[in-house]
Amino acid sequence: MMQAIDMPTAVITGATSGIGLVTARELARTGMRVIALGRDKGRIKAVGQAITEAVPGGRVEWILADFGSLEQVAQACAEILETASTIDVLVNNAGNQLDRRITTGDGFEMTWQVNHLAPFLMTKLLLPRVLESPQPQVITVSSIGHSMIPDMVWDDLQGEVAYSPYTAYFQSKLANVLFTRELAARNASTPLVASAVHPGLVASDFANKCDPAVQDYYAKAAASGEALTSEQGADTVIWLATDHAQGRPSGGYFYQRERLDPSTAAMNPASAERLWAISEEQVRAFA
């Protein structure tokens, strides 16, 4: 069991590779206590050792949780709440893009669950503790892909009628921005700063489960130097996490440390409220 430590605390999901790994390492380097989540024991052991070697004396604690299971998300939150007297920063980073439709044990389309429902549930369960911080933040990694779909597919959110891995991914990233804006609106009377971040095209193992066309695109971008490093992709997340004021006013969408307007669909307050209500119902059994 982790021991409670009276120091600034960050919770980071998807911390065993790419942006999440860099964010965990660099926040630990600032002196923060980092509670990092991953879904593979082997990766956790290897990455944990690498961070320890890179940041001697850094405080990084690991929790095993697969976001394909909402029960595991809820259990991870329970473990965090046992030891973290406050949570200053929650970084919702874990995500995926698949090549086919997969249904989770909870009955949801996998991309929808991992990219949206899991961070929604985690934020809902941890938010009371986050709000106990004097400078609370929730940072959610989205994507410019959110702008590549005209709106949420409201009548087929799970892709049961017509499934496309591209639509599923773009829709989940639009959901990330809508979630961020609604989270900001619902907590406007608090110090909470909620932000969404487009990290850019990052050369990481993110595309490993995508279809061959997407894998080829990422490979060519990496080979040509067009793709960003994980350090570059994580930069805006770290910048926000270490300077509360940068994200104000709450509800912003950022790329390369610049606040940008997201898509028209992402700025629709009625859609944000509608998505929140649907998400509440979908995670009700675990909240």
C-alpha positions, 0 to 999 in steps of 0.5 A: 500500500502506498503511504500518504505524502504531504507534497504536490501530487499528480495522477497520470494515466497511460504512463508507461509509454510516450507522452504519459511516460515523459510527463510522469518523469518530468513532473517527478523531476519538479519534486511532485509526487506522481501516481502513475497508472499503466495496464501492463506489469512488465512495462510498469516494472521497466518504466518504473526502473528507468524513471528512478534511474533518470530522476534519483529520489523522485517519487513515482508510485504505480497502480495497475489498471486496464481502462478496458475495465471500468471496475479496474478504473474504479478500483484504481481510484479507490487506491489513490483516494486511500493515500492522496490527501489532495490531488493537484493535477489529474492528467487523463492521457491514456488512449488508443486507436484500433483497427476494428470494433471490440466490445469491452466486458462492460458492453461498450465499444473499446475506443469509446470506453478507453478514450472517454468513459474511463477518464470521465469516470476517473475524473468523477471519482477523484474530483472531490479530492482534486478540488481540495487542492488550492490550484486544482487541474484536470488536463485531458489529452485530446487530438486535432482529430476531434475536428475531423468529424462534424459532430458526435454520432448521437444516434450510434455512439457505440458504432453498432450500426455503422462502425469505422475505426476513424469515426470512433477515434475522432468522436472520442477525441471530440468527446474529450474536448466537450468533456473538458468544457463541461467540466469547466462550466460545472466548476466555474465557481471553484479554482479548477482549471480544466484543459484539453491538449492536442499533443501533435503527431508523436512518434510513439507506439500509439499506432501499434493497434491501428490499421495498416494505413495509419501505421504506415502514416505514422512510420513515414512521419517518423522517418521523415522527421515530421513526427514529434518526439514524446518529449515535444508532445508532452511539453504542453501538458507539462507546461500546464501542469506546472503553471496553474495560471497558464490554463485560465480561463478554464475550459481551454484547448491547447497546442504547442503552448497556445490556446486555440479554438477547437471545432465548432462542434466542440464549442457547442454547450448543448452538446457538452451537457448532453454528452455529460448526461449520457456519460453519467448514465453509462458509468453509473454502475461504477460511480 
